[in-house]
C-alpha cells in the first residue's frame, strides 16, 4: 500500500512541477547528461595526487573525497561503482562543508555486503542505505570486481536510490528531526551530529576515497540538474 501511495504522490508531483521534477524509479537513459568531472579532473576538488582517472575509471589512493567544484540542488546523479573485498565508500550529496563533511551532508553508502565485515554490520551501514539513517529495502550490490549502478535522485528533502535496477531507498529528510534516533527508533551514529531535517539541500557532490584500506572504483559519473 505504501508503494502505491508513493507512486501516486510522484504522479501528482509530476503534474504540478513538470516531468523533470520526478525522482528516477529506474535507471534512466543518460546519453544527454553531462559528466560530473572532466577527463583531466580540472573541475574537481581533491588533495593533489590522490585521485586519478584512467580509461574512464576514477579511483583514489587515500581516504580523501573528491568534490564537485560547485554546489547542486535538485538533480539526478547516475554512476557505476566497483568494490574490492571489504570496500567501504559512499556517494555524498548536499555537502555544505567539504572539510568537515561527515555531519554536514548525506551519504549514500557503498559497501561490500558479501564480506563478513559488512554483512554483519547494521543494515543502515550496508550498500544502498542512507548511511546511519535508513536501510535499503533489499541487498542488491554485486560481488567485488563487478560493476554496479546507482541512480540517485535529490529533490529538495526527498532522496531516492536505485541500485542495479531496483528502487531500494526512499527518504523524506524532514522526518529525521533528531540527531541521535531515527524515526524507527534505531540509533544514529554519534558522529552524525546534525538532524537531516535541518540540513540545507544545496551542496557539493562527492565520492569517498580509499577508506579503511579497501579501494573503490567509479566510472560514468553523470549529473542532470532539474527544474
Secondary structure, DSSP 4 states (H G I P E B T S, - for coil): -HHHHHHHHHHHHHHHH-GGGSPPSS----TTPEESS-TT-TTEE--TTTEEEETTEEEESSS--EEESS-B-SEEEEEEEEE-TT-EEEEEEEES-SSS-TTSSEEEEEE-TTSHHHHTS-GGGSTTSBTTTB--SS--PPPTTSEEEEEEEEETTEEEEEETTEEEEEEEGGG---SSB-TTSPBPPTT--S-GGGS-S-BEEEE--SBTTB-EEEEEEEEEE--
